[in-house]
Each structure stands twice: as structure tokens, then as C-alpha cells.
């Protein structure tokens, strides 16, 4: 399982790449593998204000429809428009081209609630999926 060390993770299987006051967010390699072939990604509106643990996006696969939760509170400042025409990018490159949104972080104290790669790997190993 691919778990980049430089990212942070939520217990609901979103990854977060922190760059200053911005956070790029997507679903983990584990999440995309569990979903199977992704056929649709519902993107939020640019400018939307979201709270941590609230619905951010929806991913539909051949197996299921799953909510993607905001790991942090903030404002959506960019969405990955490529996913509207090629949602399978999430399967192909979950930690790169398959990103879903970029947010402006509203509360940096929430970063401490995210898991590092070691803690996320332990979560997967313990079967808390």
C-alpha cells in the first residue's frame, strides 16, 4: 500500500498535502483500491466554505457511492476539473493528478488531529477501515 510520508491523513481515508496556508486534498490509495473503478467525482463549488468532517465531495465507483469528508475547515479555492471528464485519474494517481480540491486552511490547529503516515499505516493494519 502506497502511503507517502510527507502527507497527513484522516481516519476516513483522505490525504492532505500542506503547503503554507493551503491544503491539497484527495483520497488515499487504500480508499481508491477499495472503491474499485471510479466513474464519477462530484466536485464542490470554488468558494465553498466547509467545516472539518463535513461532506466535501462524492465519489461514485462501479461498487459504491462514497462521501468524501473535509479533513479540515476552510474555503475551497480550486477543484480538479480534470476529474469531471476523467474520474479514473483517481485510480491511476491518487496522490498526484487525482487530487480533488485545494483549500485555504481556516484553523491550523486542526492539523494536529490528522494522522502522520505511520499512524495511518497502523490504522490500516489494525483493520479500522
Long-range contacts (C-beta under 8 A, 24 or more apart in sequence): 1-29, 1-30, 1-33, 1-121, 1-124, 2-29, 2-94, 2-95, 3-28, 3-29, 3-30, 3-117, 3-120, 3-121, 3-124, 4-95, 4-117, 5-116, 5-117, 7-95, 7-117, 8-71, 8-111, 8-114, 8-115, 8-116, 9-71, 9-114, 9-115, 9-116, 9-117, 9-119, 9-120, 9-123, 10-69, 10-71, 10-114, 10-115, 11-115, 11-123, 11-128, 12-53, 12-69, 12-71, 13-129, 14-56, 14-68, 14-69, 14-70, 14-71, 15-94, 15-95, 16-71, 16-72, 16-114, 17-99, 18-105, 18-111, 21-104, 21-105, 21-108, 22-77, 22-102, 22-103, 22-104, 22-105, 23-71, 23-72, 23-74, 23-102, 23-103, 23-105, 24-99, 24-101, 24-102, 25-56, 25-70, 25-71, 25-72, 25-99, 25-100, 25-101, 25-102, 25-103, 26-90, 26-94, 26-95, 26-98, 26-99, 26-100, 27-59, 27-68, 27-90, 27-94, 27-98, 27-100, 28-94, 28-95, 28-120, 29-94, 29-95, 30-124, 30-129, 31-66, 31-94, 32-90, 32-91, 32-94, 32-98, 34-129, 35-59, 35-61, 35-63, 35-64, 35-66, 36-61, 36-62, 36-63, 37-61, 37-62, 37-88, 37-91, 38-87, 38-88, 38-90, 38-91, 39-87, 39-88, 40-87, 41-80, 41-83, 41-84, 41-87, 41-90, 41-100, 43-79, 43-80, 43-81, 43-83, 43-84, 43-100, 43-101, 44-76, 44-79, 44-101, 45-76, 45-79, 46-76, 46-77, 46-78, 46-79, 47-75, 47-76, 47-77, 48-75, 48-76, 49-74, 49-75, 49-76, 49-106, 50-74, 50-75, 50-76, 50-103, 52-107, 52-110, 52-113, 56-100, 56-101, 57-100, 57-101, 59-87, 59-90, 60-87, 68-100, 70-103, 71-110, 71-114, 72-103, 72-105, 72-106, 72-107, 72-110, 72-111, 72-114, 73-105, 73-106, 73-107, 73-110, 74-103, 74-104, 74-105, 74-106, 74-107, 75-103, 75-104, 75-106, 76-101, 76-102, 76-103, 77-102, 77-103, 77-104, 78-102
